[in-house]
Amino acid sequence: MPLLRWNSFVQRAPAVTASERSGAPIPVTRRELLLTSALLVLVALLLFGRALFGDGVLYFRDILHQYWPGREAVANALRQGVFPEWDPAQQAGLPLAANPHLGLFYPPNALYFLFDFPTAYALLIAAHHVVGGLGVWRLARLAVSGGAALSGALLFMASGYIVGLHTAAPLFFGVSLVPWVLWALVAQNPARRRLVMVALLLAAQSLCGDPIAVIFSGVAALCLIVGRSDWRPLLLILLGAGALAVLLAAVQLVPAFTLFANSTREGAPTDAGFGSWSMSPVRVFEFAFPFLFGKYLDTPPYWASFLLKGVSSTPFSLSLYLGASSAMLVFLGGDRRALLRFGVLLGGLGVLLALGDLGPAAGFLRAVPPFSFFRYSEKYAFLVVLSSGLLLAHAAEALFVAQLRPPLWRWGVAFAFCMTVLSGAALLTVDSRWAEDALRPWLETRRAGGLAPGAVESIRLALLHGGAFAALALALAGLRARLRTAWASVAAAALVATDLLTANAGLIWTGPRELFELRPPLVEELKEAAPKTPFRFWRDNVGFERTAPKASTLESFTARRGYELATLKSSTATVFQLEEISGYSAVNLRRWTDVAVGLYDSPDRMLQVFGGCLALTPPGGGHLAGKAGLHRLPAGSPLYWLFGVDTCLDRLRSVQRTVVADSPRAAVERILSPSFSLADEVTVEGGPTGEYAPVELTHVQSTPDGISAELKTPHQKAFIVFATSFYPGWSAAIDGKAAELRIVNGATMGVEVPEEARRVSFDFKDQQLRWGALWSALGGVLVVLGWCVRRRGAQA
């Protein structure tokens, strides 16, 4: 049997079989496809079965606090008969459809309208999990047999990165399509068909909620093209598909770029996000040894938070484990060209980019679009997962199908590695003091505050697991000649799956369904305490974070989530149709941020600017303790305190005086002046400035995307303020005729009303969304034309 080369994969040559000798592609039978799909579905059910059919629900990280409220914001708008363009529930108002993280235009998200949120979320995660694994199998199947390709698919699905990613659905959806992009690019189909298929997949990634997956596809595709003799036509297909995908996804991309331009994310990533979730170089050992630094909500506890630069206490990737058995098989079965061309290129790029602020690519990631649009660099570890899955498929084919004979030195190195690792685990079992003495100097240089409990135990368990499965893989490789080819490939796939699932299945945490069903008593309490309707409240998120119960086990973490729900952690208030000045979102408007932060130490004025009447703090008052302009209200629970503003201003009101302040900073300075009264005056950017008569507003009507009222005319001009976050797309009308909208108090809006006016209204229509929809329609026409032209040519 000749030695397999990775070039056979990138050139779409089949494995060393009868079909290879004839030069034909490896056929994929329907039976093989169905059987493989069934096996991959089984893996997904093993991981997510409890969330799908049991009494548990997925709720970790942003699931409860962001994805659930986001879906409810959409539902709230639709219930009122309006398209969800604006979300009035967070930060005194935010664009809704323009927020790409919501994935409003991603077709599979229609499941949220058919099932309750926890069920729909679990279904979408499980379905995309299978789609991703099947994509890796189908891509590898272009060059290797089905059993070898299955090993790569199982590595992909059961890897720590992918399993832990279930808490970030938008990115999970996007990465599941990356292998399909590569398959569509290099599969044996006409060029037009490949271009259309790649464009549709890239467009879907752009719409799924985290467009960084498009970067993953682009980087992986370029690595796959390198070294091919037909790289020029493939590159043209990729570029053409990218341009067409931009058109198809314009309905999301065009308004999203406008949103980013008006947000705090318009520049390079901030240190808090970019640095906090940059992969520490030390974590590369986790690729072969699971939970080397401890576990989360389990024992031994995670002890290496000092490796993180920033505010996070846990890494973005809860596990990076790719399998010691996988590493052993790749080492034995991978040839030099395979490792250099694809493994080092794609996997090496993945590590380099994942290091983020801690690696040499930091300046590139901060300065070069589109990389600079994204914050968490550890996400790029996905490229390592993808390259490892394909390398494993190649190695399994070489070892168990082509019966490659690795040189003796590889056997020697592999045996020595297993013995060293297992011996280390045995020594730590007998006596761990030597390891503690070795760790202390390193921890002291990291300012870790000493040796954490469980540190040595986590290392011992990681070495034991990695060494044992590496030894099993070594033994399987040694016995392969005595096994039938098909059984050897299946045994390798089973070993890889067992290795990864036993290590990573514990990352699927579920909680009681009541987390998504209970209605906190605080909801009714806020409504009863509000002096007027509609109203907004402000939540002291920093204070509540400091006083929240500590979580070190699954039970205590579930209790913490219950506490956060009981105190309406941002943005769960959206679920109960409450509106707040605070709120947690992937995107913060720049003007809102400048004014809210500028008035942070004067909370009464911040509340008045944004139309707030109530404030919610932890016991003791938190940041509001002792602040002027507020009074404490009775609270029905010891978990929180309630405050009311001494002067609660109407969201829509008239003022008697305007003064010029040409920036949010200037507006904040003016508002903080002791003589400035927000009840009577406001700042206006660019004028006008002057005196106005007070006006009584009647028949005030609010919708998710606007407000209107009738005026009792004072026979002289007036100025009406609308205390909602200003954003391009808002317009004002007086008696049905367009009026010039003014930016008020640095972050809200208002309009000058002439004499004899009878009605004023403010409405939001995202014109960028409409332009994007037109471009998407054009992209759809091009897709249809390209497909039809291809079909006519084929028939001819």
BATORMAR-172800 format. One line per 8 residues: number of its first residue (from 1); their letters; for each residue x, y, z of C-alpha. Coordinates in Angstrom, 3 decimals, m for minus. Layout:
REM residues N
NUM) a) X Y Z; ...
//
This chain:
REM residues 796
1) mpllrwns) 0.000 0.000 0.000; 1.453 3.400 m0.868; 1.831 6.044 1.805; m1.179 8.390 1.990; m0.476 12.053 1.502; m2.615 15.004 2.549; m2.431 16.201 m1.019; m4.850 13.391 m1.838
9) fvqrapav) m7.394 15.095 0.395; m7.043 18.584 m0.985; m7.148 17.232 m4.527; m10.283 15.206 m3.694; m8.571 11.921 m4.509; m10.177 8.910 m2.782; m8.578 6.611 m0.261; m6.475 3.612 m1.201
17) tasersga) m9.305 1.368 m2.371; m10.487 m0.209 m5.586; m12.224 3.021 m6.441; m8.927 4.878 m6.089; m7.191 2.575 m8.499; m9.877 3.326 m11.035; m9.636 7.068 m10.383; m13.305 7.385 m9.385
25) pipvtrre) m14.528 9.295 m6.333; m15.460 7.372 m3.210; m19.212 6.722 m3.451; m21.437 7.492 m0.464; m24.388 5.121 m0.351; m27.729 6.055 1.148; m27.366 3.282 3.725; m23.992 4.602 4.837
33) llltsall) m25.348 8.140 5.091; m28.363 7.063 7.130; m26.296 4.896 9.457; m23.751 7.651 10.047; m26.495 10.192 10.663; m28.113 7.865 13.192; m24.831 7.449 15.075; m24.274 11.210 15.186
41) vlvalllf) m27.846 11.777 16.387; m27.155 9.273 19.148; m24.115 11.279 20.264; m26.182 14.466 20.349; m28.877 12.692 22.385; m26.295 11.398 24.848; m25.224 14.977 25.480; m28.490 16.907 25.236
49) gralfgdg) m31.103 14.218 25.855; m32.042 15.485 29.295; m32.674 18.980 27.957; m34.708 17.548 25.088; m36.770 14.878 26.812; m36.047 15.130 30.519; m36.882 17.575 33.279; m33.766 19.716 32.871
57) vlyfrdil) m33.228 22.901 30.855; m30.088 24.578 29.526; m29.522 27.876 31.306; m25.808 28.593 31.805; m24.192 31.928 30.886; m26.244 34.008 28.418; m29.050 31.490 27.866; m31.203 32.765 30.726
65) hqywpgre) m30.079 36.387 30.767; m29.792 37.328 27.100; m31.147 34.786 24.627; m34.423 34.243 26.493; m35.151 37.978 26.962; m34.193 38.598 23.330; m36.749 36.118 22.066; m39.358 37.582 24.404
73) avanalrq) m38.662 41.096 23.108; m39.465 39.849 19.602; m42.603 38.120 20.836; m43.740 41.226 22.732; m43.538 43.335 19.568; m45.363 40.748 17.463; m48.127 40.454 20.054; m48.757 44.162 19.598
81) gvfpewdp) m48.895 43.821 15.837; m45.605 45.557 14.982; m42.433 44.253 13.367; m39.703 44.022 16.034; m37.472 46.901 14.980; m37.104 48.558 18.407; m36.766 47.118 21.912; m38.051 49.612 24.538
89) aqqaglpl) m37.187 47.298 27.438; m33.408 47.757 27.713; m31.171 50.797 28.179; m34.111 53.154 27.606; m34.476 51.622 24.155; m32.286 49.697 21.698; m32.558 48.631 18.054; m33.907 45.090 17.968
97) aanphlgl) m33.859 43.684 14.441; m30.526 45.421 13.772; m28.850 43.528 16.623; m27.096 40.641 14.827; m26.700 38.662 18.044; m30.456 38.104 18.117; m30.459 36.286 14.757; m33.931 37.504 13.884
105) fyppnaly) m33.504 36.596 10.193; m31.887 33.186 10.704; m34.542 30.747 9.380; m34.086 27.923 11.948; m34.892 30.395 14.737; m38.522 30.094 13.643; m38.609 27.153 16.074; m38.907 29.709 18.885
113) flfdfpta) m42.404 30.469 17.598; m43.410 26.794 17.697; m42.088 25.725 21.111; m41.417 27.303 24.477; m37.964 28.834 24.768; m36.104 26.050 26.671; m37.405 23.363 24.316; m36.689 25.356 21.159
121) yalliaah) m33.193 26.243 22.388; m32.332 22.592 23.109; m33.760 21.445 19.765; m31.731 24.016 17.851; m28.524 23.127 19.706; m28.974 19.382 19.161; m29.881 19.812 15.481; m26.883 22.033 14.750
129) hvvgglgv) m24.669 19.648 16.707; m25.603 16.854 14.304; m25.297 19.167 11.296; m21.745 20.095 12.300; m20.649 16.503 12.859; m22.222 15.371 9.602; m20.463 18.226 7.801; m17.052 17.089 9.075
137) wrlarlav) m17.886 13.509 8.079; m19.016 14.550 4.614; m15.939 16.713 4.093; m13.531 13.999 5.218; m15.470 11.444 3.182; m14.228 13.162 0.016; m10.862 11.544 0.675; m11.219 8.723 3.202
145) sggaalsg) m13.511 5.816 3.985; m16.658 6.164 6.087; m15.214 4.640 9.267; m12.183 6.923 9.253; m14.350 9.951 8.520; m16.587 8.961 11.448; m13.631 9.313 13.844; m13.126 12.914 12.715
153) allfmasg) m16.823 13.702 13.043; m16.958 12.299 16.569; m13.906 14.296 17.591; m15.596 17.425 16.317; m18.898 16.769 18.103; m17.492 15.582 21.425; m14.566 18.007 21.707; m14.552 20.209 24.777
161) yivglhta) m14.799 23.384 22.718; m17.932 22.291 20.834; m19.673 20.746 23.851; m19.013 23.811 25.984; m20.204 26.071 23.173; m23.833 25.031 23.727; m24.113 28.049 26.030; m23.523 30.393 23.064
169) aplffgvs) m26.160 29.380 20.529; m25.384 32.009 17.841; m21.761 30.900 17.561; m22.734 27.231 17.893; m25.037 27.595 14.876; m22.373 29.317 12.812; m19.510 26.896 13.449; m21.722 23.922 12.581
177) lvpwvlwa) m21.841 25.236 9.001; m18.075 25.745 8.541; m17.324 22.182 7.359; m20.227 22.399 4.930; m18.730 25.571 3.447; m15.485 23.679 2.798; m17.347 20.690 1.372; m19.420 22.873 m0.952
185) lvaqnpar) m16.244 24.597 m2.129; m14.259 21.488 m3.124; m16.920 18.839 m3.846; m17.229 17.609 m7.402; m20.020 19.892 m8.573; m20.219 22.516 m11.350; m18.609 25.830 m10.435; m21.896 27.781 m10.517
193) rrlvmval) m23.513 25.327 m8.156; m20.568 25.487 m5.778; m20.648 29.280 m5.786; m24.368 29.359 m4.963; m24.061 26.741 m2.218; m21.101 28.449 m0.558; m22.887 31.807 m0.771; m26.019 30.419 0.888
201) llaaqslc) m23.977 28.857 3.693; m21.947 32.029 4.292; m25.154 34.061 4.310; m26.657 31.694 6.894; m23.553 32.161 9.064; m23.931 35.928 8.740; m27.523 35.693 9.958; m27.105 33.151 12.746
209) gdpiavif) m26.189 35.696 15.419; m22.376 35.598 15.557; m20.849 36.421 12.149; m17.349 35.499 13.357; m18.187 32.058 11.936; m17.780 33.612 8.478; m14.169 34.406 9.377; m13.683 30.787 10.434
217) sgvaalcl) m14.997 29.638 7.064; m12.805 32.088 5.182; m9.608 31.185 7.036; m10.294 27.447 6.765; m11.121 27.720 3.057; m7.909 29.579 2.308; m5.901 26.965 4.198; m7.652 24.219 2.246
225) ivgrsdwr) m6.966 25.918 m1.088; m3.244 26.434 m0.428; m1.158 24.016 m2.440; m3.914 22.947 m4.833; m3.229 23.084 m8.548; m6.688 24.603 m9.116; m6.410 27.249 m6.414; m7.219 30.145 m8.777
233) plllillg) m10.742 29.032 m9.782; m11.445 27.988 m6.189; m10.367 31.385 m4.917; m12.620 33.078 m7.471; m15.532 30.897 m6.357; m14.844 31.797 m2.728; m14.648 35.526 m3.459; m17.754 35.468 m5.627
241) agalavll) m19.650 33.495 m3.015; m18.562 35.957 m0.352; m19.869 38.898 m2.356; m23.170 37.132 m3.031; m23.457 36.180 0.650; m23.102 39.840 1.630; m26.056 40.650 m0.630; m28.142 37.777 0.734
249) aavqlvpa) m27.452 38.738 4.361; m27.722 42.500 3.795; m31.055 42.597 5.631; m28.990 41.930 8.780; m25.571 43.297 7.881; m26.588 46.779 6.714; m28.527 47.748 9.874; m25.930 45.961 12.028
257) ftlfanst) m23.097 48.130 10.692; m25.151 51.231 11.483; m25.761 49.883 14.970; m22.055 49.226 15.526; m21.203 52.722 14.246; m23.444 54.179 16.955; m22.304 51.807 19.698; m19.350 51.315 21.979
265) regaptda) m18.146 48.511 19.673; m17.339 50.680 16.662; m13.580 50.417 17.217; m11.093 47.802 18.349; m12.089 45.315 21.052; m11.928 46.619 24.593; m9.365 45.301 27.053; m12.155 43.861 29.221
273) gfgswsms) m13.462 41.528 26.525; m10.427 41.026 24.322; m8.028 40.414 27.201; m10.301 38.507 29.522; m11.020 35.733 27.051; m7.680 35.424 25.344; m6.381 31.863 25.552; m3.450 31.491 27.924
281) pvrvfefa) m0.478 29.762 26.225; m0.418 27.277 29.091; m3.848 26.013 28.051; m2.434 24.303 24.953; m1.753 21.327 27.255; m5.538 21.010 27.632; m5.748 19.780 24.050; m4.364 16.432 25.283
289) fpflfgky) m5.158 16.498 29.023; m8.743 17.259 30.140; m9.432 19.857 32.827; m5.787 20.227 33.713; m6.706 23.315 35.766; m9.790 21.902 37.438; m13.485 21.800 36.625; m16.382 24.207 36.900
297) ldtppywa) m19.194 23.453 39.369; m17.495 20.116 40.052; m14.453 18.678 41.783; m11.589 19.272 41.734; m12.511 22.972 41.429; m11.109 25.331 38.834; m8.040 27.015 40.310; m6.334 28.847 37.439
305) sfllkgvs) m8.398 32.030 37.117; m5.113 33.947 37.378; m4.428 32.839 33.798; m7.215 35.122 32.622; m6.530 38.753 31.888; m9.612 40.800 32.629; m12.887 40.538 34.513; m13.886 36.934 33.818
313) stpfslsl) m13.256 34.198 36.375; m13.660 31.355 33.852; m12.378 31.029 30.277; m14.657 31.326 27.269; m13.880 27.752 26.237; m14.803 25.711 29.283; m12.733 22.862 27.854; m10.209 22.565 25.034
321) ylgassam) m9.840 18.798 25.261; m9.450 17.126 21.850; m8.603 13.663 23.147; m5.361 11.981 24.078; m6.436 9.008 21.956; m6.926 11.344 18.982; m3.499 12.883 19.473; m1.891 9.440 19.622
329) lvflggdr) m3.584 8.246 16.424; m2.665 11.429 14.555; 0.941 11.082 15.715; 1.157 7.484 14.527; m0.857 7.812 11.317; m0.130 11.316 10.142; 2.577 11.848 7.581; 4.781 14.896 7.424
337) rallrfgv) 2.919 16.640 4.619; m0.402 16.271 6.433; 0.871 17.911 9.581; 2.643 20.717 7.788; 0.025 21.615 5.200; m3.240 21.495 7.069; m2.599 20.729 10.723; 0.107 23.329 11.250
345) llgglgvl) m1.454 25.856 8.909; m5.071 25.811 10.104; m4.477 24.531 13.632; m1.458 26.766 14.086; m3.421 29.796 12.914; m6.183 28.821 15.329; m3.797 28.780 18.283; m2.110 31.994 17.179
353) lalgdlgp) m5.409 33.871 16.900; m6.879 32.332 20.053; m3.969 33.682 22.099; m5.334 37.149 21.366; m3.898 39.730 23.709; m1.390 37.176 25.012; 0.132 36.366 21.626; 1.898 37.987 18.674
361) aagflrav) m1.356 38.491 16.718; m2.828 40.957 19.227; m2.116 44.035 17.095; m3.546 42.354 14.007; m6.755 41.322 15.795; m7.250 44.808 17.206; m6.576 46.751 14.021; m7.620 44.716 10.976
369) ppfsffry) m11.305 44.441 10.003; m13.264 42.210 10.198; m11.168 40.599 12.954; m11.344 43.808 14.985; m15.156 43.627 15.083; m15.063 40.719 17.542; m14.052 40.634 21.172; m13.345 37.136 22.433
377) sekyaflv) m10.244 35.812 20.717; m10.440 32.387 22.357; m13.242 31.637 19.903; m10.581 31.034 17.245; m9.700 27.762 18.986; m12.477 26.365 16.801; m9.984 26.245 13.940; m7.883 23.813 15.990
385) vlssglll) m10.939 21.605 16.539; m11.776 21.509 12.834; m8.223 20.789 11.731; m7.875 18.069 14.390; m11.035 16.320 13.200; m9.812 16.199 9.604; m6.316 15.140 10.612; m7.750 12.317 12.711
393) ahaaealf) m9.823 11.111 9.758; m6.674 11.097 7.628; m4.673 9.253 10.305; m7.403 6.656 10.912; m7.546 5.962 7.177; m3.771 5.551 7.033; m3.587 3.240 10.042; m6.708 1.098 9.778
401) vaqlrppl) m7.539 1.085 6.060; m4.239 1.588 4.240; m2.408 m0.318 7.031; 0.365 2.270 7.164; 3.388 1.056 9.089; 4.695 3.891 11.245; 8.495 3.945 11.663; 9.891 2.343 14.801
409) wrwgvafa) 10.898 5.675 16.308; 7.244 6.731 16.413; 6.317 3.598 18.296; 9.141 4.284 20.719; 8.180 7.897 21.297; 4.505 6.962 21.715; 5.305 4.207 24.231; 7.647 6.483 26.192
417) fcmtvlsg) 4.994 9.217 26.282; 2.350 6.867 27.692; 4.689 5.461 30.322; 5.868 8.914 31.371; 2.357 10.300 31.716; 1.001 7.270 33.566; 4.047 7.189 35.828; 3.510 10.830 36.650
425) aalltvds) m0.113 10.107 37.564; 1.009 7.190 39.738; 3.609 9.306 41.534; 1.006 11.998 42.253; m1.274 9.311 43.660; 1.424 8.057 46.023; 2.878 11.433 47.046; 1.857 14.867 45.753
433) rwaedalr) 4.220 16.997 47.820; 6.872 17.127 45.135; 4.338 18.510 42.670; 3.164 21.111 45.172; 6.754 22.250 45.673; 7.227 22.493 41.910; 4.011 24.471 41.382; 4.496 27.091 44.092
441) pwletrra) 7.259 29.121 42.379; 5.250 29.240 39.155; 2.110 30.319 40.995; 4.026 33.005 42.872; 5.282 34.498 39.606; 1.651 34.583 38.441; 0.526 36.258 41.661; m1.988 33.495 42.157
449) gglapgav) m2.014 33.806 45.927; m0.619 30.368 46.692; m1.520 26.797 45.813; m5.273 26.387 45.460; m7.021 23.309 46.884; m7.418 20.608 44.296; m4.693 21.912 41.994; m2.525 18.808 42.178
457) esirlall) m5.549 16.518 42.097; m6.777 18.088 38.860; m3.353 17.526 37.289; m3.281 13.916 38.496; m6.719 13.140 37.048; m5.846 14.857 33.766; m2.631 12.820 33.414; m4.432 9.607 34.342
465) hggafaal) m7.200 10.148 31.793; m4.895 11.309 29.023; m2.301 8.614 29.632; m4.850 5.797 29.808; m6.611 6.717 26.565; m3.321 7.385 24.776; m2.187 3.907 25.806; m5.446 2.379 24.563
473) alalaglr) m5.017 4.146 21.217; m1.426 2.876 21.030; m2.582 m0.671 21.731; m5.361 m0.434 19.131; m2.885 0.797 16.535; m0.584 m2.088 17.377; m3.354 m4.665 17.020; m4.879 m3.240 13.838
481) arlrtawa) m3.350 m5.899 11.607; m5.258 m8.585 13.523; m8.612 m6.856 13.092; m10.827 m6.628 10.077; m10.470 m3.214 8.436; m14.073 m2.202 9.085; m13.962 m3.291 12.744; m10.653 m1.521 13.309
489) svaaaalv) m12.072 1.779 12.005; m15.195 1.373 14.152; m13.073 0.551 17.189; m10.996 3.693 16.647; m14.115 5.840 16.358; m15.592 4.243 19.488; m12.376 4.837 21.426; m12.248 8.505 20.427
497) atdlltan) m15.926 8.998 21.323; m15.505 7.294 24.706; m12.416 9.342 25.481; m14.073 12.663 24.703; m17.544 11.974 26.059; m16.327 10.727 29.426; m14.269 13.898 29.765; m16.603 16.545 28.334
505) agliwtgp) m20.158 15.367 28.948; m20.027 17.003 32.389; m20.086 20.415 30.707; m23.797 20.045 29.925; m25.449 21.604 32.971; m29.190 21.605 33.294; m31.431 23.266 35.820; m35.094 23.079 36.816
513) relfelrp) m37.654 24.173 34.236; m39.089 26.511 36.874; m36.306 28.975 36.046; m38.238 29.753 32.852; m41.702 29.489 34.377; m41.647 31.368 37.675; m42.833 34.954 37.839; m40.770 36.784 40.496
521) plveelke) m42.890 38.686 43.059; m40.665 41.690 42.327; m42.466 42.146 38.997; m45.779 43.011 40.643; m44.023 44.952 43.367; m42.392 47.244 40.824; m45.682 47.792 39.039; m47.424 48.682 42.293
529) aapktpfr) m44.620 51.016 43.403; m44.459 52.882 40.085; m46.071 56.328 40.397; m47.069 56.317 36.712; m47.313 54.094 33.662; m45.350 53.452 31.540; m42.285 53.538 33.770; m38.665 52.463 33.760
537) fwrdnvgf) m36.443 51.284 36.576; m32.695 51.093 37.063; m30.943 48.043 38.498; m27.634 48.271 40.348; m26.031 45.429 38.410; m22.586 45.927 39.920; m23.958 45.887 43.457; m26.046 42.765 42.874
545) ertapkas) m23.079 40.986 41.307; m21.029 41.643 44.440; m23.714 40.381 46.803; m24.960 37.406 44.765; m24.526 33.974 46.367; m21.250 32.278 45.526; m21.469 29.265 43.243; m19.019 26.372 43.416
553) tlesftar) m21.336 23.417 42.756; m24.193 22.774 40.354; m26.691 23.074 43.181; m25.298 26.377 44.424; m25.116 27.704 40.877; m28.764 26.856 40.313; m29.561 28.680 43.558; m27.605 31.683 42.296
561) rgyelatl) m29.617 31.707 39.083; m32.785 31.655 41.167; m31.509 34.655 43.120; m30.652 36.494 39.906; m34.090 35.804 38.499; m35.741 36.946 41.750; m33.833 40.234 41.492; m34.432 40.572 37.722
569) ksstatvf) m30.851 40.332 36.589; m30.549 42.219 33.339; m32.268 41.653 31.059; m34.816 39.193 32.421; m37.171 42.120 33.123; m37.912 42.051 29.376; m39.594 38.669 29.802; m42.151 40.241 32.130
577) qleeisgy) m42.657 43.281 29.880; m40.888 45.672 32.214; m38.646 48.434 30.894; m35.350 49.453 32.407; m32.665 52.061 32.043; m30.027 49.424 32.675; m29.936 46.117 30.820; m27.477 43.590 29.480
585) savnlrrw) m26.870 43.565 25.749; m24.133 42.522 23.364; m24.303 46.097 22.000; m24.496 49.333 23.996; m25.360 52.617 22.319; m22.473 55.046 22.639; m24.625 58.015 23.613; m26.502 56.030 26.234
593) tdvavgly) m23.203 54.789 27.665; m21.624 58.256 27.794; m24.583 59.804 29.594; m25.370 56.875 31.901; m21.744 56.572 32.999; m21.371 60.355 33.293; m24.393 60.548 35.606; m23.599 57.372 37.540
601) dspdrmlq) m22.772 59.267 40.729; m25.973 61.314 40.428; m28.516 58.509 40.017; m31.548 60.752 40.506; m30.561 62.794 37.443; m29.720 59.705 35.425; m33.190 58.355 36.168; m34.824 61.637 35.204
609) vfggclal) m32.916 61.864 31.901; m34.080 58.399 30.814; m37.599 58.545 32.192; m36.964 56.325 35.214; m39.020 56.314 38.391; m37.619 53.416 40.451; m34.250 51.962 41.368; m33.443 48.450 42.527
617) tppggghl) m30.384 47.796 44.699; m29.006 45.046 46.937; m29.732 45.344 50.683; m28.037 48.399 52.124; m28.676 50.546 49.083; m25.522 49.674 47.163; m24.421 52.562 45.000; m27.562 54.535 45.854
625) agkaglhr) m27.000 54.600 49.593; m27.074 58.195 50.823; m27.665 59.721 47.382; m29.804 62.855 47.182; m33.042 63.011 45.232; m34.124 59.476 46.144; m36.297 57.981 48.847; m36.503 54.388 50.003
633) lpagsply) m39.703 52.430 49.406; m41.009 49.382 51.275; m39.689 46.131 49.782; m41.372 42.773 49.996; m38.143 40.756 50.167; m34.843 40.950 52.082; m33.038 40.305 48.788; m33.263 43.917 47.597
641) wlfgvdtc) m34.118 47.520 48.390; m36.367 49.767 46.321; m35.897 53.493 45.806; m38.136 56.061 44.224; m37.090 59.319 42.577; m38.316 62.396 44.430; m39.344 63.937 41.111; m40.421 61.288 38.635
649) ldrlrsvq) m40.694 62.872 35.207; m43.013 61.745 32.434; m41.403 59.965 29.515; m43.158 62.387 27.172; m43.333 65.913 28.549; m42.879 69.572 27.751; m40.102 71.788 29.116; m39.855 75.535 29.437
657) rtvvadsp) m36.232 76.088 28.502; m33.535 74.615 26.241; m29.797 75.254 26.361; m27.130 74.252 23.869; m24.715 71.380 24.631; m22.992 70.056 21.521; m21.881 66.648 22.859; m22.923 64.054 25.438
665) raaveril) m20.046 65.134 27.652; m21.101 68.768 27.515; m24.683 67.715 28.226; m23.597 65.747 31.304; m21.608 68.705 32.612; m24.599 70.982 32.205; m27.021 68.498 33.790; m24.759 68.105 36.814
673) spsfslad) m24.877 71.844 37.462; m26.738 72.455 40.766; m28.918 75.114 39.120; m30.050 72.811 36.302; m33.573 71.416 36.689; m34.486 68.531 34.389; m38.144 69.125 35.183; m38.023 72.499 33.441
681) evtveggp) m35.075 72.486 31.035; m33.000 70.244 28.778; m29.828 70.468 26.744; m30.113 70.411 22.947; m27.403 69.675 20.388; m27.230 72.340 17.706; m30.098 74.400 19.084; m32.648 75.774 19.253
689) tgeyapve) m32.247 77.521 22.581; m34.921 79.583 24.167; m37.991 79.817 26.378; m41.166 77.805 25.828; m44.607 77.605 27.305; m45.684 74.558 29.324; m48.036 72.223 27.467; m50.399 69.620 28.837
697) lthvqstp) m50.245 66.300 26.975; m53.310 64.065 26.785; m54.252 60.739 25.194; m50.675 59.488 25.374; m50.341 56.205 23.466; m47.206 54.034 23.500; m46.150 51.203 21.213; m42.864 49.283 21.112
705) dgisaelk) m41.607 51.598 18.354; m43.186 54.955 19.125; m45.356 57.252 21.175; m47.944 59.918 20.409; m50.031 62.463 22.313; m52.459 65.314 21.842; m51.557 68.831 22.994; m53.666 71.476 24.667
713) tphqkafi) m52.354 74.376 22.600; m50.871 77.309 24.559; m51.023 79.618 21.486; m47.249 79.802 21.489; m44.465 77.431 20.640; m43.471 74.591 22.958; m40.724 71.978 23.255; m41.604 68.303 23.781
721) vfatsfyp) m39.092 65.820 25.198; m39.230 62.070 24.595; m37.017 60.346 27.187; m35.974 57.374 25.047; m32.529 56.606 23.648; m31.855 58.494 20.424; m30.846 56.443 17.398; m30.893 57.055 13.617
729) gwsaaidg) m34.309 56.019 12.402; m36.322 57.958 14.948; m38.473 60.718 13.499; m40.913 63.271 14.863; m44.166 64.496 13.372; m46.470 67.369 14.301; m50.050 67.040 13.138; m48.876 64.334 10.752
737) kaaelriv) m46.129 66.438 9.141; m42.426 65.696 9.579; m40.622 67.878 12.127; m36.933 68.321 12.870; m35.825 65.921 15.582; m33.328 67.193 18.167; m30.893 65.278 20.360; m31.778 66.110 23.964
745) ngatmgve) m29.679 65.665 27.130; m26.933 63.964 25.122; m28.797 60.694 24.580; m32.575 61.203 24.222; m34.676 63.315 21.837; m37.180 66.113 21.480; m38.932 68.396 19.027; m39.948 72.049 18.864
753) vpeearrv) m43.723 72.441 18.479; m45.140 75.535 16.726; m48.238 77.414 17.778; m51.656 75.826 17.237; m50.167 72.308 16.989; m52.597 69.618 18.063; m50.692 66.343 17.965; m47.081 65.194 18.287
761) sfdfkdqq) m45.652 61.751 17.618; m42.297 59.963 17.616; m41.831 56.871 15.466; m38.978 54.494 14.749; m38.401 53.046 11.306; m35.009 51.523 10.594; m34.348 52.697 7.052; m31.105 50.690 6.936
769) lrwgalws) m33.172 47.587 7.553; m35.307 48.427 4.547; m32.308 49.068 2.326; m30.790 45.813 3.522; m33.984 43.952 2.660; m33.831 45.320 m0.898; m30.221 44.188 m1.307; m31.129 40.761 0.088
777) alggvlvv) m33.957 40.496 m2.427; m31.462 41.280 m5.191; m29.164 38.565 m3.859; m32.055 36.117 m3.898; m32.757 36.941 m7.542; m29.094 36.331 m8.413; m29.163 32.973 m6.620; m32.238 31.882 m8.582
785) lgwcvrrr) m30.742 33.079 m11.865; m27.454 31.327 m11.182; m29.226 28.101 m10.302; m31.495 28.232 m13.343; m28.631 29.015 m15.716; m26.736 26.047 m14.342; m29.724 23.758 m14.829; m30.308 24.858 m18.428
793) gaqa) m26.664 24.284 m19.196; m26.791 20.866 m17.620; m29.862 19.906 m19.652; m28.244 21.123 m22.848
//
